[in-house]
Amino acid sequence: MPFIKIWIHLVWATKNRMPYLQGTDLRKNIWQHIKENAASKDIYLDCVNGYYDHIHCLMSLKTNQTIAKNMQLIKGESAFWINKEKLIPQHFQWQSEYFAVSVSHSMVDRVRSYIHRQELHHGEKTYAQEYNDLIEKYGFEKFKDLE
């Protein structure tokens, strides 16, 4: 039996970064659904949180899982569910892009804390600023149509 612990910090936005996720109760409902749905698909999401226009997750990959497949399952089902339940008046979609960065085991508590503090964090910094910080910090290339 293999022993594996691969932590991934995931971040993705609503389509066109629209602030569809306004209201703490709405977000809590969506985050809870995402965690429950992921668990039903044997995807371990340690924590989920976000703000009006984006979401953060801390995920641990299992031996037979890929980031791309897990993201497809999480994002696709959650957008379908949000629309089916008519949680927002507009048609809801997630942006196709996402960030996924590895997290060393020694940094898991710090990332967990950062995710849990999204409401406070975004009182000081917009998602656009956070997006640019992530691009710079991890050396990602910006797509031309997202600038």
C-alpha positions as CSV (number, residue, x, y, z in Angstrom):
1,M,0.0,0.0,0.0
2,P,1.5,3.4,-1.0
3,F,1.6,6.2,1.5
4,I,1.0,9.5,-0.3
5,K,0.3,13.0,0.9
6,I,0.2,15.5,-2.0
7,W,-1.3,18.8,-1.0
8,I,-2.6,21.2,-3.7
9,H,-3.9,24.8,-3.1
10,L,-6.5,25.5,-5.8
11,V,-7.9,28.9,-6.8
12,W,-10.5,29.6,-9.5
13,A,-12.9,32.4,-10.3
14,T,-16.4,32.9,-11.5
15,K,-16.8,33.5,-15.2
16,N,-15.4,36.9,-16.1
17,R,-14.8,37.4,-12.4
18,M,-18.4,38.4,-11.9
19,P,-19.3,38.9,-8.2
20,Y,-22.1,36.3,-8.2
21,L,-21.2,34.9,-4.8
22,Q,-22.4,37.8,-2.7
23,G,-23.8,36.9,0.7
24,T,-22.1,34.9,3.4
25,D,-24.9,32.4,3.6
26,L,-24.9,31.7,-0.1
27,R,-21.1,31.1,-0.1
28,K,-21.3,28.8,2.9
29,N,-24.0,26.8,1.2
30,I,-22.0,26.5,-2.0
31,W,-18.7,25.7,-0.2
32,Q,-20.5,23.0,1.9
33,H,-22.1,21.5,-1.2
34,I,-18.7,21.4,-3.0
35,K,-17.1,19.6,0.0
36,E,-19.9,17.1,0.2
37,N,-19.9,16.5,-3.5
38,A,-16.1,16.1,-3.6
39,A,-16.3,13.6,-0.7
40,S,-18.9,11.6,-2.6
41,K,-16.4,11.3,-5.5
42,D,-13.6,10.3,-3.1
43,I,-11.9,13.7,-3.5
44,Y,-10.5,15.0,-0.2
45,L,-11.0,18.8,0.2
46,D,-9.5,19.8,3.5
47,C,-11.0,23.3,3.4
48,V,-13.0,25.5,1.0
49,N,-13.6,29.2,1.1
50,G,-13.6,32.2,-1.1
51,Y,-15.2,35.6,-1.8
52,Y,-17.7,37.2,-4.2
53,D,-15.9,36.1,-7.3
54,H,-13.5,33.2,-6.5
55,I,-12.9,30.1,-4.5
56,H,-9.9,28.5,-2.7
57,C,-9.6,24.9,-1.8
58,L,-6.9,22.8,-0.1
59,M,-7.0,19.3,-1.7
60,S,-5.0,16.2,-1.0
61,L,-4.6,14.0,-4.1
62,K,-4.9,10.2,-3.9
63,T,-2.8,7.8,-5.9
64,N,-5.3,7.5,-8.8
65,Q,-6.3,11.2,-9.0
66,T,-5.2,14.0,-11.2
67,I,-5.7,17.7,-10.6
68,A,-7.4,18.1,-14.0
69,K,-9.9,15.4,-13.4
70,N,-10.7,16.5,-9.9
71,M,-11.2,20.1,-11.1
72,Q,-13.5,18.9,-13.8
73,L,-15.6,17.0,-11.3
74,I,-15.7,19.8,-8.8
75,K,-16.2,22.8,-11.0
76,G,-18.6,21.1,-13.5
77,E,-20.9,19.6,-10.8
78,S,-21.0,22.7,-8.6
79,A,-21.9,25.0,-11.5
80,F,-24.6,22.6,-12.6
81,W,-25.9,22.5,-9.0
82,I,-25.9,26.3,-8.5
83,N,-28.0,26.7,-11.7
84,K,-30.3,23.8,-10.9
85,E,-31.0,25.2,-7.5
86,K,-31.3,28.7,-8.9
87,L,-29.0,30.1,-6.2
88,I,-28.3,33.2,-8.2
89,P,-30.6,34.9,-10.8
90,Q,-28.0,34.7,-13.6
91,H,-26.7,31.6,-15.4
92,F,-23.7,30.6,-13.4
93,Q,-20.3,29.5,-14.7
94,W,-16.8,29.1,-13.4
95,Q,-13.9,30.5,-15.4
96,S,-12.1,27.7,-17.2
97,E,-8.7,28.6,-15.9
98,Y,-7.5,27.8,-12.4
99,F,-4.4,28.0,-10.2
100,A,-3.0,24.8,-8.7
101,V,0.2,24.9,-6.6
102,S,1.8,22.3,-4.4
103,V,1.9,22.8,-0.7
104,S,4.6,21.3,1.5
105,H,3.3,19.4,4.5
106,S,5.0,22.0,6.8
107,M,2.9,24.8,5.2
108,V,-0.5,23.1,5.3
109,D,-1.6,24.9,8.5
110,R,-0.6,28.3,7.0
111,V,-2.5,27.7,3.7
112,R,-5.5,26.5,5.7
113,S,-5.5,29.7,7.8
114,Y,-5.1,31.8,4.6
115,I,-8.1,30.0,3.1
116,H,-10.2,30.4,6.2
117,R,-9.5,34.1,6.3
118,Q,-10.7,35.0,2.8
119,E,-13.4,37.5,4.0
120,L,-10.7,39.5,6.0
121,H,-8.1,39.1,3.3
122,H,-10.4,40.6,0.6
123,G,-11.3,43.5,2.7
124,E,-7.8,44.6,1.9
125,K,-7.1,43.2,-1.5
126,T,-9.2,42.5,-4.6
127,Y,-9.2,39.2,-6.4
128,A,-7.6,41.0,-9.4
129,Q,-4.7,42.0,-7.1
130,E,-4.5,38.5,-5.6
131,Y,-4.5,37.0,-9.2
132,N,-1.5,39.2,-10.2
133,D,0.3,38.3,-6.9
134,L,-0.2,34.5,-7.7
135,I,1.0,35.0,-11.3
136,E,4.2,36.8,-10.0
137,K,4.8,34.6,-6.9
138,Y,4.7,31.3,-8.8
139,G,6.0,32.5,-12.2
140,F,2.9,31.7,-14.2
141,E,2.4,33.2,-17.6
142,K,-0.6,35.5,-18.0
143,F,-3.0,34.7,-20.8
144,K,-3.4,37.7,-23.1
145,D,-7.2,37.6,-23.0
146,L,-7.2,37.8,-19.2
147,E,-5.1,40.9,-18.8
